């Protein structure tokens, strides 16, 4: 039995960090978007750690690209972590700090 491998003809990255995610991302939002465009993709998500600081850069750059006839979709996002109880988190944090 031979396996038919179907290659997707479209791909959209939904998890990426720029330098706005300290210690986890590199490059400016425009550099990421340019890379995506060079690789013939037409959409991309930037999901910073706990912030949306790349949003204005990526949004304005995308707006400029689209005004020049380039069909590109920027998908803003945010990677965040939640804890159900802040008081519980503070207690856990203090306990861990005390053990050091």
Backbone as JSON Lines, residues from 0, in Angstrom:
{"i":0,"aa":"X","n":[0.85,-1.17,0.0],"ca":[0.0,0.0,0.0],"c":[0.9,1.23,0.0]}
{"i":1,"aa":"X","n":[0.72,2.1,-0.95],"ca":[1.52,3.33,-0.98],"c":[0.72,4.46,-0.36]}
{"i":2,"aa":"X","n":[1.43,5.28,0.36],"ca":[0.77,6.42,1.02],"c":[0.85,7.64,0.12]}
{"i":3,"aa":"X","n":[-0.28,8.22,-0.11],"ca":[-0.31,9.48,-0.85],"c":[-0.12,10.62,0.14]}
{"i":4,"aa":"X","n":[0.92,11.37,-0.06],"ca":[1.19,12.5,0.81],"c":[0.62,13.75,0.16]}
{"i":5,"aa":"X","n":[-0.26,14.37,0.88],"ca":[-0.88,15.59,0.38],"c":[-0.21,16.78,1.05]}
{"i":6,"aa":"X","n":[0.41,17.6,0.26],"ca":[1.06,18.79,0.8],"c":[0.06,19.94,0.81]}
{"i":7,"aa":"X","n":[0.0,20.64,1.92],"ca":[-0.92,21.8,1.94],"c":[-0.4,22.88,1.0]}
{"i":8,"aa":"X","n":[-1.32,23.56,0.36],"ca":[-0.89,24.65,-0.5],"c":[-1.02,26.0,0.2]}
{"i":9,"aa":"X","n":[-1.5,25.97,1.44],"ca":[-1.6,27.2,2.22],"c":[-1.18,26.9,3.66]}
{"i":10,"aa":"X","n":[-0.52,27.85,4.26],"ca":[-0.1,27.7,5.65],"c":[-0.18,29.06,6.32]}
{"i":11,"aa":"X","n":[-0.67,29.09,7.55],"ca":[-0.71,30.32,8.33],"c":[-0.14,30.02,9.71]}
{"i":12,"aa":"X","n":[0.95,30.67,10.05],"ca":[1.54,30.52,11.38],"c":[0.71,31.27,12.4]}
{"i":13,"aa":"X","n":[0.32,30.58,13.47],"ca":[-0.54,31.19,14.47],"c":[0.15,31.42,15.81]}
{"i":14,"aa":"X","n":[1.47,31.22,15.87],"ca":[2.19,31.42,17.13],"c":[3.6,31.9,16.81]}
{"i":15,"aa":"X","n":[3.84,33.18,17.04],"ca":[5.17,33.74,16.79],"c":[5.42,34.9,17.75]}
{"i":16,"aa":"X","n":[6.68,35.1,18.08],"ca":[7.08,36.19,18.97],"c":[8.12,37.07,18.28]}
{"i":17,"aa":"X","n":[8.01,38.37,18.49],"ca":[9.02,39.31,18.01],"c":[9.86,39.72,19.22]}
{"i":18,"aa":"X","n":[10.68,40.75,19.04],"ca":[11.5,41.2,20.17],"c":[10.66,41.78,21.31]}
{"i":19,"aa":"X","n":[9.37,41.96,21.08],"ca":[8.5,42.43,22.15],"c":[8.21,41.34,23.18]}
{"i":20,"aa":"X","n":[8.58,40.1,22.9],"ca":[8.51,39.02,23.88],"c":[9.93,38.76,24.35]}
{"i":21,"aa":"X","n":[10.31,39.47,25.39],"ca":[11.68,39.44,25.89],"c":[12.14,38.01,26.17]}
{"i":22,"aa":"X","n":[13.34,37.7,25.71],"ca":[14.0,36.4,25.89],"c":[13.36,35.26,25.09]}
{"i":23,"aa":"X","n":[12.34,35.54,24.29],"ca":[11.7,34.46,23.55],"c":[11.5,34.78,22.07]}
{"i":24,"aa":"X","n":[11.71,36.02,21.68],"ca":[11.5,36.38,20.29],"c":[12.59,37.31,19.79]}
{"i":25,"aa":"X","n":[12.77,37.31,18.5],"ca":[13.76,38.19,17.87],"c":[13.11,38.91,16.7]}
{"i":26,"aa":"X","n":[13.65,40.04,16.36],"ca":[13.22,40.75,15.17],"c":[12.01,41.64,15.4]}
{"i":27,"aa":"X","n":[11.87,42.59,14.5],"ca":[10.77,43.54,14.52],"c":[9.57,42.93,13.79]}
{"i":28,"aa":"X","n":[8.36,43.32,14.11],"ca":[7.2,42.76,13.42],"c":[7.29,42.83,11.89]}
{"i":29,"aa":"X","n":[7.81,43.94,11.36],"ca":[7.93,44.07,9.9],"c":[8.84,42.99,9.33]}
{"i":30,"aa":"X","n":[9.89,42.62,10.05],"ca":[10.8,41.57,9.57],"c":[10.08,40.23,9.48]}
{"i":31,"aa":"X","n":[9.25,39.95,10.45],"ca":[8.48,38.7,10.43],"c":[7.51,38.69,9.25]}
{"i":32,"aa":"X","n":[6.82,39.8,9.08],"ca":[5.85,39.89,7.98],"c":[6.56,39.77,6.64]}
{"i":33,"aa":"X","n":[7.7,40.43,6.49],"ca":[8.46,40.32,5.23],"c":[8.88,38.88,4.95]}
{"i":34,"aa":"X","n":[9.3,38.16,6.0],"ca":[9.68,36.76,5.84],"c":[8.5,35.94,5.36]}
{"i":35,"aa":"X","n":[7.34,36.18,5.96],"ca":[6.12,35.46,5.58],"c":[5.79,35.73,4.11]}
{"i":36,"aa":"X","n":[5.86,36.99,3.71],"ca":[5.56,37.35,2.33],"c":[6.57,36.74,1.36]}
{"i":37,"aa":"X","n":[7.84,36.74,1.73],"ca":[8.88,36.14,0.88],"c":[8.64,34.65,0.68]}
{"i":38,"aa":"X","n":[7.96,34.03,1.62],"ca":[7.67,32.6,1.54],"c":[6.26,32.32,1.04]}
{"i":39,"aa":"X","n":[5.7,33.32,0.38],"ca":[4.42,33.21,-0.33],"c":[3.23,32.87,0.55]}
{"i":40,"aa":"X","n":[3.29,33.3,1.81],"ca":[2.14,33.16,2.69],"c":[1.42,34.5,2.73]}
{"i":41,"aa":"X","n":[0.13,34.49,2.97],"ca":[-0.61,35.74,2.93],"c":[-1.3,36.09,4.24]}
{"i":42,"aa":"X","n":[-0.92,35.4,5.33],"ca":[-1.46,35.71,6.65],"c":[-0.47,35.23,7.7]}
{"i":43,"aa":"X","n":[-0.56,35.85,8.9],"ca":[0.4,35.52,9.94],"c":[-0.1,36.08,11.27]}
{"i":44,"aa":"X","n":[0.12,35.35,12.35],"ca":[-0.25,35.81,13.68],"c":[1.0,36.11,14.49]}
{"i":45,"aa":"X","n":[0.96,37.2,15.22],"ca":[2.01,37.51,16.19],"c":[1.36,37.46,17.56]}
{"i":46,"aa":"X","n":[1.9,36.61,18.42],"ca":[1.31,36.36,19.74],"c":[2.38,36.57,20.8]}
{"i":47,"aa":"X","n":[2.52,37.8,21.26],"ca":[3.54,38.11,22.25],"c":[3.19,37.53,23.62]}
{"i":48,"aa":"X","n":[4.2,37.43,24.46],"ca":[3.99,36.97,25.84],"c":[3.41,38.11,26.67]}
{"i":49,"aa":"X","n":[2.14,38.0,27.01],"ca":[1.52,38.91,27.96],"c":[1.42,40.36,27.54]}
{"i":50,"aa":"X","n":[1.6,40.64,26.26],"ca":[1.46,42.03,25.82],"c":[1.07,42.08,24.35]}
{"i":51,"aa":"X","n":[0.67,43.24,23.92],"ca":[0.3,43.46,22.51],"c":[1.14,44.6,21.93]}
{"i":52,"aa":"X","n":[2.37,44.74,22.42],"ca":[3.22,45.87,22.01],"c":[3.59,45.86,20.54]}
{"i":53,"aa":"X","n":[3.55,44.72,19.9],"ca":[3.87,44.66,18.47],"c":[2.68,45.06,17.61]}
{"i":54,"aa":"X","n":[1.49,45.14,18.21],"ca":[0.29,45.39,17.43],"c":[0.36,46.65,16.57]}
{"i":55,"aa":"X","n":[0.7,47.83,17.12],"ca":[0.68,49.02,16.26],"c":[1.65,48.92,15.09]}
{"i":56,"aa":"X","n":[2.83,48.33,15.32],"ca":[3.82,48.18,14.26],"c":[3.3,47.28,13.15]}
{"i":57,"aa":"X","n":[2.8,46.11,13.55],"ca":[2.31,45.15,12.56],"c":[1.05,45.66,11.86]}
{"i":58,"aa":"X","n":[0.17,46.27,12.61],"ca":[-1.08,46.78,12.02],"c":[-0.79,47.86,10.98]}
{"i":59,"aa":"X","n":[0.04,48.82,11.33],"ca":[0.34,49.91,10.39],"c":[1.1,49.4,9.17]}
{"i":60,"aa":"X","n":[2.01,48.46,9.38],"ca":[2.76,47.9,8.26],"c":[1.82,47.13,7.32]}
{"i":61,"aa":"X","n":[0.93,46.36,7.9],"ca":[-0.05,45.61,7.11],"c":[-0.98,46.56,6.35]}
{"i":62,"aa":"X","n":[-1.41,47.61,7.03],"ca":[-2.26,48.6,6.39],"c":[-1.56,49.22,5.18]}
{"i":63,"aa":"X","n":[-0.27,49.51,5.34],"ca":[0.52,50.08,4.23],"c":[0.65,49.07,3.09]}
{"i":64,"aa":"X","n":[0.94,47.82,3.41],"ca":[1.04,46.78,2.38],"c":[-0.26,46.65,1.6]}
{"i":65,"aa":"X","n":[-1.37,46.6,2.33],"ca":[-2.67,46.43,1.68],"c":[-3.04,47.64,0.82]}
{"i":66,"aa":"X","n":[-2.63,48.83,1.26],"ca":[-2.93,50.03,0.45],"c":[-2.14,50.03,-0.86]}
{"i":67,"aa":"X","n":[-1.06,49.26,-0.88],"ca":[-0.24,49.14,-2.09],"c":[-0.63,47.94,-2.94]}
{"i":68,"aa":"X","n":[-1.76,47.31,-2.58],"ca":[-2.27,46.2,-3.38],"c":[-1.84,44.82,-2.93]}
{"i":69,"aa":"X","n":[-1.09,44.73,-1.85],"ca":[-0.67,43.42,-1.35],"c":[-1.75,42.89,-0.42]}
{"i":70,"aa":"X","n":[-2.3,41.73,-0.7],"ca":[-3.36,41.16,0.13],"c":[-2.72,40.35,1.26]}
{"i":71,"aa":"X","n":[-2.66,40.94,2.45],"ca":[-2.03,40.29,3.59],"c":[-2.93,40.46,4.81]}
{"i":72,"aa":"X","n":[-3.07,39.4,5.6],"ca":[-3.9,39.42,6.8],"c":[-3.0,39.26,8.02]}
{"i":73,"aa":"X","n":[-2.95,40.29,8.85],"ca":[-2.25,40.23,10.13],"c":[-3.24,39.79,11.19]}
{"i":74,"aa":"X","n":[-2.89,38.77,11.98],"ca":[-3.76,38.25,13.03],"c":[-3.11,38.58,14.38]}
{"i":75,"aa":"X","n":[-3.62,39.58,15.08],"ca":[-3.03,39.91,16.38],"c":[-3.45,38.9,17.44]}
{"i":76,"aa":"X","n":[-2.55,38.65,18.37],"ca":[-2.86,37.72,19.44],"c":[-2.0,37.99,20.66]}
{"i":77,"aa":"X","n":[-2.24,37.24,21.7],"ca":[-1.47,37.38,22.93],"c":[-1.39,36.02,23.61]}
{"i":78,"aa":"X","n":[-0.19,35.64,23.96],"ca":[-0.01,34.41,24.73],"c":[0.02,34.81,26.2]}
{"i":79,"aa":"X","n":[-0.91,34.3,26.95],"ca":[-0.94,34.67,28.36],"c":[-1.27,33.45,29.21]}
{"i":80,"aa":"X","n":[-0.95,33.59,30.46],"ca":[-1.19,32.53,31.42],"c":[-2.1,33.09,32.5]}
{"i":81,"aa":"X","n":[-3.04,32.3,32.92],"ca":[-3.97,32.76,33.94],"c":[-3.91,31.86,35.16]}
{"i":82,"aa":"X","n":[-4.18,32.44,36.27],"ca":[-4.26,31.7,37.52],"c":[-5.61,32.05,38.13]}
{"i":83,"aa":"X","n":[-6.35,31.05,38.59],"ca":[-7.71,31.32,39.05],"c":[-7.82,32.22,40.28]}
{"i":84,"aa":"X","n":[-6.75,32.3,41.07],"ca":[-6.85,33.06,42.31],"c":[-5.53,33.78,42.56]}
{"i":85,"aa":"X","n":[-5.54,35.1,42.49],"ca":[-4.32,35.88,42.66],"c":[-3.75,35.73,44.07]}
{"i":86,"aa":"X","n":[-4.6,35.68,45.05],"ca":[-4.12,35.51,46.43],"c":[-3.4,34.17,46.59]}
{"i":87,"aa":"X","n":[-3.95,33.13,45.99],"ca":[-3.31,31.81,46.04],"c":[-1.95,31.86,45.33]}
{"i":88,"aa":"X","n":[-1.89,32.55,44.22],"ca":[-0.63,32.67,43.48],"c":[0.42,33.39,44.32]}
{"i":89,"aa":"X","n":[0.03,34.47,44.99],"ca":[0.97,35.21,45.85],"c":[1.49,34.31,46.95]}
{"i":90,"aa":"X","n":[0.62,33.52,47.56],"ca":[1.03,32.6,48.62],"c":[2.02,31.57,48.08]}
{"i":91,"aa":"X","n":[1.72,30.99,46.91],"ca":[2.63,30.02,46.3],"c":[3.98,30.67,45.99]}
{"i":92,"aa":"X","n":[3.94,31.87,45.45],"ca":[5.16,32.59,45.1],"c":[6.01,32.85,46.35]}
{"i":93,"aa":"X","n":[5.38,33.33,47.4],"ca":[6.1,33.62,48.65],"c":[6.69,32.35,49.25]}
{"i":94,"aa":"X","n":[5.94,31.24,49.21],"ca":[6.44,29.96,49.73],"c":[7.67,29.49,48.96]}
{"i":95,"aa":"X","n":[7.62,29.59,47.65],"ca":[8.76,29.18,46.82],"c":[9.97,30.07,47.08]}
{"i":96,"aa":"X","n":[9.72,31.38,47.23],"ca":[10.8,32.32,47.5],"c":[11.44,32.02,48.86]}
{"i":97,"aa":"X","n":[10.64,31.66,49.85],"ca":[11.13,31.38,51.2],"c":[11.99,30.11,51.22]}
{"i":98,"aa":"X","n":[11.68,29.14,50.34],"ca":[12.44,27.89,50.29],"c":[13.84,28.08,49.73]}
{"i":99,"aa":"X","n":[14.04,29.14,48.96],"ca":[15.36,29.4,48.37],"c":[16.27,29.91,49.4]}
